[in-house]
Amino acid sequence: MTAITESAVQLRARRARHTLRVVYKVSALNFRAQMEYRGNFVASIMFGVLWQTSTLMFVSVLLTRFKGGLGSFPSSGVLLIVGMRLVAHGLYVLFFYNFAWIPLLVDEGRMDGYFLRPLPVFMQLLLSQFSVNAIGDLLVGFSTLGVALALVHVHWTVAMGLYVAVAVIAGALVEGAVQLTLSCLLLRSPGSRVLGSWVDELLSTFGNYPLSILPRTVQGLFTFVLPLAFVAYFPVEVILGIAPRHGATSVLAHWSPVVGFVLFFLARRLWGYSLRHYHSAGG
């Protein structure tokens, strides 16, 4: 029995190593393919930098008008929200943005080809191309996050540093979970692609500000319907020590990184169900 268990573990380890090798090789090929067009490569990075810098400039102008901060957040706290959201968004673009192409793949009948290859459809989509824009997003995001972490008045410990890192990863998973859930809908109805653009616009517009400045109804929508609050708002509340100490909101705020992982797990299960019931656009 022990020998069988050990062989099963070894088989899983070999499969994991094989998967990692495939991911590395395909990612390297995609990156080199993008580098073949140097002008486009640099332009894509600059587009990401300029797009996120414009967002940062708008927030900076807003903070100069409200020097005391926004809501219960000081200016450095608002900047921390921006930094964490930008890094989380950059990671989302780097790893999950390819799912935004699903409507086009379905319309053109190219989605069917993913079912004929030996790799899982999910992994094929993740590795289908390298999102160069993510480099620009991450450059601005990490720069902003570094400045914000230096400005906030927080007693930094190893545990707090780990919380920031995990919260950023969880924020990327929240955006990935939202996109993956929308992708399940787009598999059924490619014409609903405008919904994906609309949701992305909502995340980009409201994700850079404390949700406490919005009406309670809107706060509820951005917590329980579109989980924007878990990307940066709740984690920054915990980091600054201004999160509620009692009630359901307190639990959600302190456990927001866990929520990100749970949401992505549920979205991944929904994706598997949707693939099993997928029908080609050609019938």
Residue, then its C-alpha position, 0 to 999 in steps of 0.5 A: m500500500t505504501a509503495i502504491t502511494e509513493s508511486a502515485v506521489q512520484l507520478r504527480a510530481r513528474r506531471a507537475r514538472h512536465t507542466l512547469r516545463v511546458v509553461y516555461k517553454v511556451s511562455a518563452l516562445n510567446f515572449r520571443a515572438q513579441m520581441e520580434y516586433r521591437g517597435n510594437f513591443v516598446a509601444s505596448i509597454m509605453f501604452g501600459v505606462l501612459w494609461q496607468t500614469s494617467t489614472l495616477m495623475f487624476v488621483s493625484v489632482l483629486l488628492t491635492r483638492f482634498k488634502g485631508g484624504l478621502g473619507s477615513f483614508p489619509s492621502s497616503g492610504v488612498l495612494l496605497i489603494v491605487g498602488m495595490r490595485l495597479v499591481a493586482h491589475g498588472l498581474y491579472v493582465l499578465f496571467f488572465y487577460n487572454f480570456a478577454w479574447i474568448p468572444l472573438l475565438v467563439d465568433e471565428g470558430r477558433m475555440d473548437g481547436y482548443f478542445l483537440r489539443p492535448l493540453p487543458v483548454f484553460m492552460q492553452l488560453l493562459l499561454s496563448q499569447f504574452s500580454v506586453n501591456a502588463i509590463g507597463d502596468l506593473l512598472v507603474g504599479f510597483s513604483t506607486l506601491g513602493v512610494a505608498l508603502a514608504l509614506v503610510h504610517v504603519h508599524w511594519t513587521v514580517a507578517m504585515g509584509l506578507y499580508v501585503a504580498v498575499a493581498v496583492i496576489a489575491g486582488a489579481l485572483v479576484e479580477g481573474a475570477v470576475q473575468l473567468t466568470l464572464s468568460c463562462l457567459l461569453l462561451r454561451s453568448p459571445g454577443s455579450r462581450v460588451l459586458g466584459s468591457w463594462v465590468d473592466e471599466l467599473l473596476s478601473t474607475f472605482g477601484n482606485y478610491p475608498l468605497s466608503i465615500l460611496p453610498r451604502t447601496v453602491q458599497g454593497l454592490f461592489t462587495f457582494v455582486l462585483p467584488l471590487a472591495f476585495v482587490a485593495y479597499f478591504p486590505v488597505e483598511v486592515i493595513l492602516g488599522i481602520a477596518p471595523r472591529h465587529g460585524a460581517t464587514s470586519v470579517l470580510a475585511h480581515w479575511s479578504p485575501v482568502v476571499g480572493f482565492v475562494l472566488f477564483f476556485l469557484a470561478r475555476r469550477l464554473w469554467g469546467y462546468s461551462l466547458r462541458h456544456y459548450h456548443s460550437a458556434g457552427g452547431 
